[in-house]
Amino acid sequence: MDFEWLECTPARKDGSKQRARVACAELADRAATMFHLGFTQAQAIERLCARVAWEHDPNGHKRPDGLSDPDIQKIVADTYARRPGG
């Protein structure tokens, strides 16, 4: 008996790049929220680095490209330089 819902869609060839792009966009959104809440840039970097480390590092997963601590610092610096909504 065939079940069409049992068949998997093949993975996208650029799936890892898209996931990294979405993760970076999410970090930029979080940094903008922290900017609005009055966090300093250093506080935002510290919190976002800790969040990514909590999400990826303890589980033995390799962090996706673009989510290293220096990459997060750059995302936060770029977001704060734009002064979102300011």
C-alpha positions in Angstrom: 0.0 0.0 0.0 1.4 3.5 -0.9 1.1 6.5 1.3 1.8 9.7 -0.5 2.3 11.6 2.8 5.1 9.2 3.7 7.4 10.4 0.9 9.9 13.1 1.9 10.7 16.1 0.0 14.4 16.2 -0.8 16.5 18.7 1.1 17.2 22.0 -0.7 20.8 22.4 -1.9 21.0 25.9 -0.4 19.2 25.0 2.8 22.1 25.6 5.2 22.7 29.0 3.7 19.1 29.9 4.0 19.0 28.8 7.7 22.1 30.9 8.4 20.5 33.9 6.7 17.3 33.5 8.8 19.3 33.1 12.0 21.3 36.2 11.3 18.1 38.1 10.5 16.6 36.9 13.8 19.7 38.1 15.7 19.5 41.5 14.0 15.8 41.7 15.1 16.7 40.8 18.6 19.5 43.4 18.6 17.0 46.0 17.4 14.6 45.1 20.3 17.4 45.4 22.8 18.3 48.8 21.3 14.7 49.9 21.9 14.8 48.5 25.4 17.9 50.6 26.3 20.5 47.8 26.4 24.0 48.9 25.6 25.8 47.4 22.6 28.0 45.4 24.9 25.1 44.0 26.8 23.3 43.0 23.6 26.4 41.3 22.3 26.9 39.4 25.6 23.2 38.3 25.7 23.0 37.2 22.1 26.3 35.3 22.2 25.1 33.5 25.3 21.8 32.7 23.7 23.5 31.2 20.6 26.0 29.3 22.7 23.1 27.9 24.8 21.2 26.9 21.8 24.0 25.2 19.9 27.1 24.4 21.9 25.8 22.2 24.8 24.1 19.9 22.5 27.3 19.1 20.6 26.0 20.8 17.5 28.3 22.8 15.4 27.3 26.4 15.1 26.1 27.4 11.7 28.3 29.6 9.6 27.7 33.3 10.5 26.9 32.6 14.2 30.4 32.8 15.7 30.9 35.4 18.5 32.7 37.8 16.1 29.9 37.4 13.6 27.3 38.2 16.3 29.4 41.3 17.4 29.2 42.5 13.8 25.5 41.9 13.5 24.9 43.9 16.7 27.3 46.7 15.8 25.6 47.1 12.3 22.2 47.1 13.9 23.1 49.6 16.6 24.8 51.8 13.9 21.5 52.0 12.0 19.8 53.2 15.2 16.6 51.2 14.4 13.5 53.2 14.9 15.6 56.1 16.3 
